Amino acid sequence: MSPLTTSSDGFLLHGEPFRIISGAMHYFRIHPDQWTDRLRKARLMGLNTVETYVPWNLHQPEPGTLVLDGILDLPRYLRLAKAEGLHVLLRPGPYICAEWDGGGLPSWLTTDPDIRLRTSDPRFTDALDRYLGLLLPPLQPHFAASGGPVIAVQVENEYGAYGDDAAYLEHLAQSLRTRGVEELLFTCDQANPEHLAAGSLPGVLTTGTFGSRITHSLEQLRAHQPEGPLMCSEFWIGWFDHWGEPHHVRDAADAAADLDRLLSAGASVNIYMFHGGTNFGFTNGANHDHAYEPIVTSYDYDAALTESGDPGPKYHAFREVIARHAPVPDEPAPVPAPKLPHTAVELGRRASLLAHASVLAKPVRVDADPVTMEELSLRAGYVLYRTTVPVPGDGDGDGVLRFAGGVGDRAQVFVDGAPVGVLECERHEEALPVRVPRAGATLDVLVENMGGVNYGPRIGSQKGLLGPVTFNGTVLHGWDCHPLALDTVASVPFAATEIEGTSGTPGAPGNSKTPGAPRVPGASDAGPAFHHGTFEVRAPADTFLSLPGWTKGQAWINGFHLGRYWNRGPQRTLYVPAPVLRPGTNELVLLELQATTELRAHLTDTPDLGPVKP
């Protein structure tokens, strides 16, 4: 039996009144060597519980598999939570939203356009049941009924905003029960009558998601559920950012006042986010309502703990509020972690992506129209499509490339290696004037998956080239498709790049090995290319990668994929967790897609998430 039960107006833990004071913290957005630190800081703020989603798409990248290691070692995370004296709210989806790639649904599932996602369609529920059959047994020792920290499990996620298939919700609840989950089940929905009605399930606790209008939201929740605990399962204290818009923040005093209103009303709460973390690698999601809007790499969320795990203004304000309503540890509040001294990194080696695409990925030959990323079984990353153009054109009326169906999500076009334009799906662009100087010229189209839609009916939208490509009305056939997953950059064949003013003499530890000023790159550097440099570190510490003069691309340090950078902003630095670094020589690799005005990067002690939204 689960130790967490409900009374007419609250929770009981082992039969005693209990209020959940929780904070959201996603293990898969935090370097695993930092889990213990973040959990300790959660306890010190006064939390008695932490909450996490479980991303199906990463734990099961292929049907029949299960990944539970490294940053996905959920059993270890649960053990650490218990060791810190924290309970856990587990939210296994299957859909998690979370501004996460595809909302957590695996691409091998969403690729089938006939499957009705998040419904009682047997093709969906059968795949879900098989996944839960693999996921839940290793977690069983960590459920409260077995003495573990998990006291409650969520059924679906804000389902009332998506559908009203009660049979599907019932199937999911029974699937959890028949696979050994005895703990309290709950749903969460936005606190309005329509969403609560569509997303709730008889016999399962209903909770609400909101960030303001506390009294009104609790009244809506109570009107829907006359008895039982009142709980805000996502108390939004900040927000996420899209590329090209200002950074979102919320005043700490305002958020703390609403937290106080929640706790004064006797409600339980899960603060979203206590610690946001980072969308490392290719894991960010996107919204697509009127236009496609990808999420930035940082998931700082203006949370209580910053992206790098330091206490922010909300941490201290919330700790004071919680102390009015519940015990807070009589221990000093944590202080910011040390940061790496400023370090300049010269990137003196280079490799052209177009020239070395076949080294990075074996091309798939398609005789007819180009195929999508999904047809290439590529979950994330890039595809380089290559063909030849049979006729010339001057790009002024009689030289137009047309992409039927558009691109998903951003395409860079090259003729004989020279860049000729960019198409972006967010701008609904499908045509590009192009000068083709000769018959038989090589056409390269590099398409970037900027993140799978995580909310609404467009989840599973295809990526890559989405239909036939024509030049002056002639359909272009015979494509070599290079699926560039970029799971590793170890095979990139770097060659030295001349850098003016460098002697090659190693600098002092903590500084670049080549301290001279880099040359200004010329036109030959305009194409997509990998850049490599090394730097020395005495003692690893958190730092932030700053890339002034660079345009758009990806960054790796010591093989760890930090994520995407883009001078469109708002985000201007990438967080580098201390455990990624090592004493001695470290490696930085950048994939610059467009152009750079210098060959130097900087590691700084201060994050820059961009100008703040007014």
C-alpha positions as CSV (number, residue, x, y, z in Angstrom):
1,M,0.0,0.0,0.0
2,S,1.1,3.5,-0.7
3,P,1.9,5.6,2.4
4,L,0.4,8.7,0.8
5,T,-3.4,8.9,0.9
6,T,-6.0,11.7,0.9
7,S,-8.5,13.0,3.4
8,S,-11.5,15.3,2.8
9,D,-9.2,18.3,2.6
10,G,-5.6,17.3,2.4
11,F,-2.9,14.6,2.2
12,L,-2.0,12.0,4.8
13,L,1.5,10.4,4.9
14,H,1.6,7.2,7.0
15,G,-1.7,8.4,8.4
16,E,-0.5,11.8,9.5
17,P,-1.4,15.2,7.9
18,F,1.1,16.1,5.2
19,R,1.5,19.0,2.9
20,I,3.5,18.5,-0.3
21,I,6.0,21.4,-0.8
22,S,7.8,20.3,-4.0
23,G,10.0,21.7,-6.7
24,A,10.4,20.6,-10.3
25,M,13.8,19.5,-11.3
26,H,14.4,17.3,-14.4
27,Y,17.3,14.9,-13.9
28,F,17.7,14.7,-17.7
29,R,18.5,18.5,-17.8
30,I,21.2,18.3,-15.2
31,H,24.7,16.8,-15.4
32,P,24.4,13.6,-13.2
33,D,27.5,14.5,-11.2
34,Q,25.5,17.6,-10.0
35,W,22.3,15.8,-9.0
36,T,23.4,15.5,-5.3
37,D,24.2,19.3,-5.2
38,R,20.8,20.3,-6.6
39,L,18.9,17.9,-4.4
40,R,20.7,19.2,-1.3
41,K,19.8,22.8,-2.3
42,A,16.1,21.8,-2.7
43,R,16.1,20.5,0.8
44,L,17.8,23.6,2.2
45,M,15.1,25.8,0.6
46,G,12.5,24.0,2.6
47,L,11.2,21.5,0.0
48,N,10.1,18.1,1.2
49,T,9.6,16.7,-2.3
50,V,11.0,17.0,-5.8
51,E,9.1,16.4,-9.1
52,T,10.4,15.1,-12.4
53,Y,9.1,14.2,-15.8
54,V,10.4,11.0,-17.5
55,P,11.2,11.5,-21.3
56,W,10.0,8.5,-23.2
57,N,12.0,9.6,-26.3
58,L,15.4,9.4,-24.6
59,H,14.7,6.3,-22.5
60,Q,13.5,4.4,-25.5
61,P,15.3,5.7,-28.6
62,E,14.3,2.5,-30.5
63,P,11.3,0.1,-29.9
64,G,12.1,-2.6,-27.4
65,T,15.1,-0.8,-25.9
66,L,15.5,1.0,-22.5
67,V,18.3,3.4,-21.6
68,L,19.0,3.9,-17.9
69,D,22.5,5.2,-17.6
70,G,24.4,8.4,-17.5
71,I,22.1,11.4,-17.5
72,L,19.2,9.0,-17.8
73,D,20.0,6.9,-14.7
74,L,16.7,7.5,-13.1
75,P,17.1,4.8,-10.4
76,R,20.3,6.5,-9.2
77,Y,18.5,9.9,-9.2
78,L,15.8,8.4,-7.0
79,R,18.3,6.8,-4.7
80,L,20.0,10.2,-4.3
81,A,16.6,11.9,-3.6
82,K,15.9,9.4,-0.8
83,A,19.4,9.9,0.7
84,E,18.6,13.6,0.9
85,G,15.4,12.9,2.7
86,L,13.2,14.0,-0.2
87,H,10.0,12.5,-1.6
88,V,9.4,12.3,-5.3
89,L,6.5,13.0,-7.6
90,L,7.0,11.0,-10.8
91,R,5.5,12.2,-14.1
92,P,6.1,9.4,-16.7
93,G,3.9,10.9,-19.3
94,P,3.8,9.4,-21.9
95,Y,3.5,13.0,-23.0
96,I,5.4,15.5,-20.9
97,C,5.4,18.8,-22.9
98,A,8.2,20.4,-20.9
99,E,9.4,22.4,-23.9
100,W,11.2,19.2,-24.7
101,D,11.8,17.7,-28.1
102,G,8.5,16.2,-29.3
103,G,7.0,16.6,-25.9
104,G,8.9,13.4,-25.0
105,L,7.1,11.2,-27.5
106,P,9.7,9.1,-29.5
107,S,10.1,10.0,-33.1
108,W,9.9,6.3,-34.2
109,L,6.3,6.4,-32.9
110,T,5.3,9.9,-34.1
111,T,6.7,9.1,-37.6
112,D,3.6,7.1,-38.4
113,P,1.0,9.7,-39.5
114,D,-1.9,7.2,-39.0
115,I,-1.3,6.7,-35.3
116,R,-3.7,8.9,-33.2
117,L,-1.3,10.1,-30.5
118,R,-2.5,10.3,-26.9
119,T,-5.7,8.4,-27.6
120,S,-7.0,4.8,-27.1
121,D,-5.8,3.9,-30.6
122,P,-4.3,0.4,-30.0
123,R,-1.2,1.3,-32.0
124,F,-0.4,4.0,-29.5
125,T,-1.5,2.2,-26.3
126,D,0.3,-1.0,-27.3
127,A,3.6,0.9,-27.8
128,L,3.0,2.7,-24.5
129,D,2.3,-0.6,-22.6
130,R,5.5,-2.2,-23.9
131,Y,7.5,0.8,-22.8
132,L,6.0,0.9,-19.3
133,G,6.6,-2.8,-19.1
134,L,10.3,-2.1,-19.5
135,L,10.5,1.1,-17.5
136,L,8.6,0.3,-14.4
137,P,10.4,-2.9,-13.1
138,P,13.7,-1.2,-12.5
139,L,11.9,1.7,-10.7
140,Q,9.8,-0.6,-8.5
141,P,12.3,-0.6,-5.5
142,H,12.1,3.2,-5.5
143,F,8.3,3.4,-5.1
144,A,7.0,4.3,-1.6
145,A,5.2,1.0,-1.3
146,S,8.6,-0.7,-1.5
147,G,10.3,1.8,0.8
148,G,11.4,4.2,-1.9
149,P,10.9,8.0,-2.3
150,V,8.2,8.0,-5.0
151,I,4.9,8.9,-3.3
152,A,2.7,9.8,-6.3
153,V,2.6,9.2,-10.0
154,Q,1.0,11.4,-12.6
155,V,-1.4,10.0,-15.3
156,E,-0.7,11.8,-18.6
157,N,-0.1,15.5,-18.6
158,E,-2.5,18.5,-19.1
159,Y,-4.6,16.1,-21.2
160,G,-7.6,18.4,-21.0
161,A,-5.8,20.9,-23.3
162,Y,-5.4,18.2,-26.0
163,G,-8.3,15.7,-25.9
164,D,-11.2,14.1,-24.1
165,D,-10.6,10.4,-24.6
166,A,-11.6,9.1,-21.2
167,A,-11.0,5.5,-22.3
168,Y,-7.4,6.4,-23.0
169,L,-6.9,7.9,-19.5
170,E,-8.5,4.9,-17.9
171,H,-6.2,2.6,-20.0
172,L,-3.1,4.5,-18.8
173,A,-4.2,4.4,-15.2
174,Q,-4.8,0.7,-15.4
175,S,-1.5,0.1,-17.2
176,L,0.3,1.7,-14.3
177,R,-1.7,-0.3,-11.7
178,T,-1.2,-3.7,-13.5
179,R,2.5,-3.0,-13.7
180,G,2.9,-2.6,-9.9
181,V,2.3,1.1,-9.2
182,E,0.4,1.2,-5.9
183,E,1.1,4.9,-5.2
184,L,-1.4,7.7,-5.4
185,L,-2.3,8.6,-8.9
186,F,-3.0,12.2,-10.0
187,T,-3.8,14.2,-13.1
188,C,-2.8,17.9,-13.8
189,D,-4.6,20.4,-15.9
190,Q,-4.9,24.1,-16.4
191,A,-7.4,25.4,-13.8
192,N,-10.4,26.1,-16.0
193,P,-13.6,24.0,-16.1
194,E,-13.2,22.7,-19.6
195,H,-9.7,21.4,-19.2
196,L,-10.3,20.0,-15.8
197,A,-13.4,18.1,-17.0
198,A,-11.6,16.7,-20.1
199,G,-8.4,15.7,-18.3
200,S,-9.7,14.2,-15.1
201,L,-10.4,10.6,-14.2
202,P,-12.8,9.2,-11.6
203,G,-10.9,7.9,-8.6
204,V,-7.8,9.8,-9.5
205,L,-6.8,13.1,-7.7
206,T,-7.2,16.2,-9.9
207,T,-4.5,18.9,-9.6
208,G,-4.2,22.3,-11.3
209,T,-1.5,24.2,-13.1
210,F,-1.3,28.0,-12.8
211,G,1.1,30.8,-11.9
212,S,-1.2,33.6,-10.7
213,R,-4.8,34.4,-9.8
214,I,-4.3,32.0,-6.9
215,T,-7.7,32.4,-5.2
216,H,-9.6,32.1,-8.5
217,S,-7.6,29.1,-9.6
218,L,-8.1,27.2,-6.3
219,E,-11.8,28.0,-6.5
220,Q,-12.0,26.5,-9.9
221,L,-10.2,23.4,-8.7
222,R,-12.5,23.1,-5.7
223,A,-15.6,23.5,-7.8
224,H,-14.4,20.6,-10.0
225,Q,-13.4,18.4,-7.0
226,P,-15.5,19.2,-3.9
227,E,-13.3,17.1,-1.6
228,G,-9.7,16.1,-1.3
229,P,-6.4,18.0,-1.3
230,L,-6.0,21.3,-3.2
231,M,-2.8,21.1,-5.1
232,C,-1.1,23.3,-7.7
233,S,1.1,20.8,-9.5
234,E,2.8,23.4,-11.6
235,F,3.1,26.8,-9.9
236,W,4.7,28.7,-12.8
237,I,7.3,31.1,-11.4
238,G,9.0,32.0,-14.6
239,W,8.8,31.1,-18.3
240,F,10.8,29.7,-21.2
241,D,12.4,31.5,-24.2
242,H,12.1,31.1,-27.9
243,W,15.0,32.2,-30.2
244,G,14.5,35.7,-31.4
245,E,12.5,37.0,-28.4
246,P,13.5,38.6,-25.1
247,H,14.4,36.6,-22.0
248,H,11.5,36.0,-19.7
249,V,11.7,36.8,-16.0
250,R,9.3,37.2,-13.1
251,D,9.8,39.5,-10.1
252,A,10.9,37.4,-7.1
253,A,8.6,39.4,-4.7
254,D,5.6,38.8,-6.9
255,A,6.2,35.1,-7.2
256,A,6.9,34.8,-3.5
257,A,3.6,36.6,-2.7
258,D,1.7,34.1,-4.8
259,L,3.5,31.2,-3.2
260,D,2.5,32.6,0.2
261,R,-1.2,32.8,-1.0
262,L,-1.1,29.2,-2.0
263,L,0.4,28.0,1.2
264,S,-1.9,30.2,3.3
265,A,-4.9,28.6,1.6
266,G,-3.7,25.2,2.9
267,A,-2.8,24.0,-0.6
268,S,0.1,21.8,-1.6
269,V,2.4,23.0,-4.3
270,N,5.0,22.0,-6.9
271,I,7.1,24.9,-7.9
272,Y,7.8,24.9,-11.7
273,M,10.7,25.2,-12.0
274,F,12.8,24.9,-8.8
275,H,15.8,24.3,-11.1
276,G,15.4,24.4,-14.8
277,G,18.7,23.2,-16.1
278,T,19.7,22.9,-19.8
279,N,18.4,21.5,-23.0
280,F,21.7,19.8,-23.8
281,G,22.4,18.5,-27.3
282,F,19.4,18.4,-29.6
283,T,16.7,18.1,-26.9
284,N,14.9,21.4,-27.0
285,G,11.3,21.5,-28.1
286,A,9.3,24.1,-30.1
287,N,5.9,25.7,-30.3
288,H,4.0,25.9,-33.6
289,D,0.8,27.9,-33.5
290,H,0.8,30.6,-36.1
291,A,4.5,30.1,-36.7
292,Y,7.3,27.7,-35.8
293,E,9.1,28.9,-32.6
294,P,12.0,26.8,-31.3
295,I,13.1,26.8,-27.7
296,V,16.6,28.0,-26.7
297,T,19.2,25.8,-25.2
298,S,18.9,27.3,-21.7
299,Y,16.0,26.1,-19.6
300,D,16.9,28.6,-16.8
301,Y,13.2,29.5,-16.6
302,D,14.1,32.3,-14.1
303,A,13.8,29.5,-11.5
304,A,14.8,29.5,-7.8
305,L,18.1,28.0,-8.8
306,T,19.8,29.4,-11.8
307,E,20.7,27.3,-14.8
308,S,24.1,26.7,-13.2
309,G,22.6,25.8,-9.9
310,D,23.3,29.0,-8.0
311,P,20.6,30.4,-5.6
312,G,18.8,33.3,-7.3
313,P,16.5,35.9,-5.8
314,K,13.5,33.6,-5.8
315,Y,15.5,31.0,-3.8
316,H,15.9,33.3,-0.8
317,A,12.4,34.8,-1.1
318,F,10.8,31.3,-1.3
319,R,12.8,30.1,1.7
320,E,11.4,32.9,3.8
321,V,7.9,32.2,2.7
322,I,8.1,28.4,3.3
323,A,9.5,29.0,6.8
324,R,6.2,30.7,7.7
325,H,4.3,27.5,6.9
326,A,6.6,24.6,7.3
327,P,10.0,23.7,8.9
328,V,13.1,24.8,7.0
329,P,16.5,23.2,7.8
330,D,18.5,25.2,10.4
331,E,21.5,25.3,8.1
332,P,23.0,28.1,6.1
333,A,21.6,28.9,2.7
334,P,23.9,27.7,-0.1
335,V,26.2,30.2,-1.8
336,P,27.1,30.4,-5.5
337,A,29.6,27.8,-6.8
338,P,33.1,28.9,-7.9
339,K,33.5,29.8,-11.5
340,L,36.4,29.2,-13.9
341,P,38.6,32.3,-14.5
342,H,38.1,34.0,-17.9
343,T,39.7,31.9,-20.6
344,A,40.2,32.6,-24.3
345,V,40.2,29.7,-26.7
346,E,41.8,29.9,-30.1
347,L,40.2,27.6,-32.6
348,G,43.1,26.9,-34.9
349,R,41.9,23.7,-36.7
350,R,39.0,23.5,-39.2
351,A,37.1,21.0,-41.2
352,S,34.5,21.8,-43.9
353,L,31.2,20.0,-43.4
354,L,30.3,20.0,-47.1
355,A,33.7,18.5,-48.0
356,H,33.6,15.8,-45.3
357,A,29.9,14.9,-45.1
358,S,30.6,11.4,-46.3
359,V,33.1,10.9,-43.5
360,L,30.5,11.9,-40.9
361,A,27.6,9.8,-42.3
362,K,27.3,7.3,-45.1
363,P,25.0,8.8,-47.7
364,V,21.6,7.2,-48.6
365,R,21.0,7.3,-52.3
366,V,17.5,8.2,-53.4
367,D,16.8,8.1,-57.1
368,A,13.6,10.1,-56.9
369,D,12.6,12.9,-54.6
370,P,14.5,13.6,-51.3
371,V,13.3,11.8,-48.2
372,T,12.5,13.3,-44.8
373,M,14.6,12.9,-41.7
374,E,12.1,10.5,-40.3
375,E,12.4,8.3,-43.4
376,L,16.2,8.3,-42.7
377,S,15.5,7.2,-39.1
378,L,17.2,10.4,-37.9
379,R,15.7,11.7,-34.5
380,A,17.7,14.9,-34.4
381,G,20.5,16.8,-36.0
382,Y,21.0,17.7,-39.7
383,V,20.6,16.2,-43.2
384,L,22.8,17.2,-46.1
385,Y,21.0,16.7,-49.3
386,R,23.2,16.7,-52.5
387,T,22.2,16.5,-56.2
388,T,23.1,18.2,-59.5
389,V,21.2,20.8,-61.4
390,P,20.8,19.9,-65.1
391,V,20.4,23.4,-66.5
392,P,21.9,26.8,-65.7
393,G,19.9,29.9,-64.5
394,D,20.8,33.4,-63.6
395,G,18.6,33.8,-60.5
396,D,16.7,36.7,-61.9
397,G,13.4,35.3,-62.9
398,D,14.6,32.1,-64.6
399,G,16.6,30.7,-61.7
400,V,14.3,29.7,-58.9
401,L,14.5,26.7,-56.5
402,R,11.2,25.6,-55.2
403,F,10.7,23.3,-52.2
404,A,7.2,21.8,-52.4
405,G,6.0,21.4,-48.8
406,G,8.7,23.6,-47.5
407,V,11.5,22.7,-45.1
408,G,11.7,21.4,-41.6
409,D,13.1,23.5,-40.1
410,R,15.9,25.6,-41.6
411,A,17.7,25.0,-44.9
412,Q,21.0,26.5,-46.1
413,V,21.5,26.2,-49.9
414,F,24.8,26.0,-51.7
415,V,25.7,25.9,-55.4
416,D,29.1,24.4,-56.1
417,G,30.0,25.0,-52.4
418,A,29.0,28.7,-52.4
419,P,26.2,29.8,-50.1
420,V,23.2,31.2,-52.0
421,G,20.5,31.5,-49.4
422,V,18.6,30.3,-46.4
423,L,15.0,29.1,-46.0
424,E,13.2,29.0,-42.6
425,C,9.9,27.3,-42.0
426,E,8.9,29.9,-39.4
427,R,8.8,32.4,-42.3
428,H,6.8,29.9,-44.5
429,E,9.5,30.1,-47.1
430,E,9.4,27.6,-50.0
431,A,11.2,29.4,-52.9
432,L,14.7,30.9,-53.4
433,P,16.1,32.8,-56.4
434,V,19.4,31.1,-57.3
435,R,22.1,31.6,-59.9
436,V,23.3,28.3,-61.3
437,P,26.4,29.1,-63.4
438,R,26.5,25.8,-65.4
439,A,24.7,22.7,-66.2
440,G,25.7,19.9,-63.8
441,A,26.4,22.3,-60.8
442,T,26.3,20.7,-57.4
443,L,23.4,21.6,-55.2
444,D,23.7,21.1,-51.5
445,V,20.9,21.7,-49.1
446,L,21.8,21.5,-45.4
447,V,18.6,21.1,-43.3
448,E,18.6,21.6,-39.5
449,N,16.0,20.1,-37.2
450,M,15.6,23.0,-34.7
451,G,13.5,20.9,-32.3
452,G,10.3,18.9,-32.3
453,V,7.0,20.6,-31.6
454,N,6.1,19.8,-27.9
455,Y,2.6,21.2,-27.6
456,G,-0.6,20.9,-29.6
457,P,-1.7,19.0,-32.7
458,R,1.6,19.4,-34.6
459,I,3.6,17.0,-32.5
460,G,5.4,14.7,-34.9
461,S,5.7,17.3,-37.7
462,Q,8.2,16.0,-40.2
463,K,11.7,17.4,-40.6
464,G,14.1,17.7,-43.6
465,L,13.0,18.4,-47.1
466,L,9.2,17.8,-47.2
467,G,8.5,17.3,-50.8
468,P,9.9,17.5,-54.4
469,V,12.5,20.2,-55.3
470,T,12.4,21.9,-58.6
471,F,14.6,24.4,-60.5
472,N,12.8,26.4,-63.1
473,G,10.1,23.8,-63.1
474,T,12.4,20.8,-63.5
475,V,12.1,18.3,-60.8
476,L,15.5,17.4,-59.3
477,H,16.0,13.7,-58.8
478,G,19.0,11.6,-57.7
479,W,19.8,12.8,-54.1
480,D,22.6,11.7,-51.8
481,C,21.1,12.2,-48.3
482,H,23.7,12.4,-45.5
483,P,22.0,11.9,-42.0
484,L,24.1,13.8,-39.6
485,A,23.2,12.8,-36.1
486,L,26.4,14.2,-34.7
487,D,26.3,11.9,-31.7
488,T,30.1,12.3,-31.7
489,V,32.5,14.7,-33.3
490,A,35.5,12.4,-32.7
491,S,35.7,11.5,-36.4
492,V,35.9,15.0,-37.8
493,P,39.1,15.3,-39.9
494,F,40.5,18.6,-38.6
495,A,43.3,20.4,-40.4
496,A,45.3,23.4,-39.1
497,T,44.0,26.9,-39.8
498,E,46.6,29.7,-40.1
499,I,46.3,32.1,-37.2
500,E,48.2,35.4,-37.3
501,G,50.3,36.4,-34.4
502,T,50.5,33.0,-32.7
503,S,53.7,31.4,-31.8
504,G,52.2,28.1,-30.7
505,T,53.8,28.4,-27.3
506,P,51.5,27.1,-24.6
507,G,50.1,29.7,-22.3
508,A,49.7,29.5,-18.6
509,P,47.0,27.1,-17.2
510,G,43.6,28.7,-17.4
511,N,44.5,30.5,-20.6
512,S,44.5,29.5,-24.3
513,K,47.6,27.6,-25.5
514,T,47.9,30.1,-28.4
515,P,47.4,33.6,-27.0
516,G,47.9,35.5,-30.3
517,A,45.1,37.3,-32.1
518,P,43.3,35.2,-34.7
519,R,43.2,36.3,-38.3
520,V,39.9,37.6,-39.7
521,P,38.4,34.8,-41.7
522,G,37.8,35.3,-45.4
523,A,35.1,34.3,-47.8
524,S,36.3,30.7,-47.8
525,D,35.2,30.4,-44.2
526,A,31.6,31.3,-45.1
527,G,30.4,27.7,-45.4
528,P,29.5,25.3,-42.6
529,A,32.6,24.1,-40.8
530,F,33.8,22.5,-37.6
531,H,36.4,24.4,-35.6
532,H,38.6,22.9,-32.9
533,G,40.7,24.5,-30.2
534,T,42.2,23.5,-26.8
535,F,42.5,25.3,-23.5
536,E,44.1,24.6,-20.1
537,V,42.2,24.2,-16.8
538,R,43.8,24.1,-13.4
539,A,40.7,23.2,-11.4
540,P,37.4,22.4,-13.1
541,A,34.5,24.8,-12.2
542,D,31.3,26.0,-13.8
543,T,31.8,28.4,-16.7
544,F,29.9,29.9,-19.7
545,L,30.8,29.7,-23.3
546,S,30.6,33.1,-25.0
547,L,30.9,33.3,-28.8
548,P,31.1,37.0,-30.0
549,G,31.6,37.1,-33.8
550,W,30.1,33.6,-34.3
551,T,26.7,33.2,-36.0
552,K,24.9,29.9,-35.5
553,G,25.8,26.3,-34.7
554,Q,26.6,23.7,-32.1
555,A,29.2,23.4,-29.3
556,W,31.0,20.5,-27.7
557,I,33.5,20.5,-24.9
558,N,35.5,17.2,-24.4
559,G,32.8,15.5,-26.4
560,F,29.9,16.7,-24.3
561,H,27.3,18.3,-26.5
562,L,26.4,21.7,-24.8
563,G,23.7,22.5,-27.4
564,R,22.8,25.2,-29.9
565,Y,24.1,28.8,-30.1
566,W,22.6,31.5,-32.3
567,N,23.3,35.2,-32.5
568,R,19.6,35.8,-33.0
569,G,19.4,35.6,-29.2
570,P,18.2,36.1,-26.6
571,Q,20.7,33.6,-25.2
572,R,24.3,34.7,-25.6
573,T,26.2,32.2,-23.5
574,L,26.1,28.4,-23.1
575,Y,26.4,26.8,-19.7
576,V,29.4,24.5,-19.2
577,P,28.9,22.3,-16.1
578,A,32.1,21.8,-14.1
579,P,32.1,18.0,-14.5
580,V,32.4,18.4,-18.2
581,L,35.9,19.9,-17.7
582,R,39.1,18.1,-16.6
583,P,42.4,19.3,-15.1
584,G,44.9,19.9,-17.9
585,T,44.0,20.1,-21.6
586,N,40.4,20.4,-22.7
587,E,38.9,20.5,-26.2
588,L,36.3,22.8,-27.7
589,V,34.6,22.0,-31.0
590,L,32.2,24.3,-32.7
591,L,30.0,23.6,-35.7
592,E,29.6,27.0,-37.3
593,L,26.9,26.9,-39.9
594,Q,27.3,30.3,-41.5
595,A,30.3,32.6,-40.9
596,T,32.5,33.9,-38.1
597,T,34.4,37.1,-37.9
598,E,37.0,35.6,-35.7
599,L,38.5,32.3,-34.6
600,R,38.4,32.8,-30.9
601,A,35.9,31.8,-28.2
602,H,35.7,32.8,-24.5
603,L,34.9,31.1,-21.3
604,T,33.5,33.6,-18.8
605,D,32.2,33.5,-15.2
606,T,28.9,35.3,-15.9
607,P,25.9,34.0,-17.9
608,D,24.2,36.1,-20.4
609,L,20.6,35.0,-21.3
610,G,19.9,38.2,-23.2
611,P,17.8,41.3,-22.8
612,V,14.8,40.9,-20.5
613,K,11.2,41.0,-21.7
614,P,9.7,44.3,-20.5
